[in-house]
Amino acid sequence: MTGTRTGTAPVTGGGLSYEIAEGTGPAVVLLHGGLLDRHSWDEQFARLAARGHRVVRYDARGHGRSSTVSGDYAHHDDLRALLAHLDLPRAVLVGLSLGSRTALDTALTHPERVAGLVLTAPGISGRPFTDPFVKHHTERQIAALGAGGEEGVGRFVEHFLRMWVDGPHRSPAQVDGALRERLRASATANVLRHAAGFGAGRPQEAGAADRLGEPATPTLVLTGDLDGADILANAHALADAVPHARHLSLPGAAHMLPLERPDLFARELDAFLATL
């Protein structure tokens, strides 16, 4: 595997903890989902690095070892600052969930930095959640957080797992237990480390829902066939409106597609990268 190094990139009001594999191939940036951190990309990071890519993964603000939120911020501006710090003029952005939301906003606000987009289980800024399943568990999350303490954190994270790991079509028992516990540990660590930042600032976003016709970069949209209605609707909206977008639905996975079906995800990612 190509040698890697870690560091912290300065951003307004804090810093982003990152890791970069110093390959010579096209630059790829991996953006994790909400309540997770860069280690959710362990398998794909190692694989891309072994293939010679210059690959970056980082903890978004309010996640992992990056700064806790202390005021208003913009994930897309944070990403631009990271690319500048690493002297990467352009990169392919590969996102999962929140990471896809950030990648799309970056393509709209800093298009000169984006060579391609892989939007997995995509969020879209400015597009609300309407699925009753998600709304139910979100309400329970808010109540759990208000209860406080270890029990409240545990309930908060369990509702996260129900929404974004199990999904609406499976019970917890039908999901790989090791994966579920891996993501429970990551989400719990994030809540405990960054709880002081909850409500401390608001993310400033690009309103992508009203601008889907603007991105001019090649775009691949990936979803698992067991994901929720909001995410599938997002994917179809992207495929219909983004000029150079293609949508693929992959079997046997919900929201955490790269972790549940890393083989299928890798196949489609590599095929996309080969076209750029």
HELIX and SHEET records of a PDB file:
HELIX    1   1 ARG A   38  TRP A   41  5                                   4    
HELIX    2   2 ASP A   42  ALA A   50  1                                   9    
HELIX    3   3 HIS A   75  HIS A   85  1                                  11    
HELIX    4   4 LEU A   98  THR A  109  1                                  12    
HELIX    5   5 PRO A  111  ARG A  113  5                                   3    
HELIX    6   6 PRO A  132  ALA A  147  1                                  16    
HELIX    7   7 GLY A  149  LEU A  161  1                                  13    
HELIX    8   8 ARG A  162  ASP A  166  3                                   5    
HELIX    9   9 PRO A  172  GLN A  174  5                                   3    
HELIX   10  10 GLY A  177  HIS A  194  1                                  18    
HELIX   11  11 ALA A  195  GLY A  197  5                                   3    
HELIX   12  12 ALA A  208  ASP A  210  5                                   3    
HELIX   13  13 ALA A  229  ALA A  241  1                                  13    
HELIX   14  14 LEU A  257  GLU A  260  1                                   4    
HELIX   15  15 PRO A  262  ALA A  274  1                                  13    
SHEET    1   A 8 THR A   4  VAL A  11  0                                        
SHEET    2   A 8 GLY A  14  ALA A  21 -1                                        
SHEET    3   A 8 HIS A  53  TYR A  58 -1                                        
SHEET    4   A 8 GLY A  25  LEU A  31  1                                        
SHEET    5   A 8 ALA A  91  LEU A  96  1                                        
SHEET    6   A 8 VAL A 114  THR A 120  1                                        
SHEET    7   A 8 THR A 219  GLY A 224  1                                        
SHEET    8   A 8 ALA A 245  LEU A 250  1                                        
END                                                                             
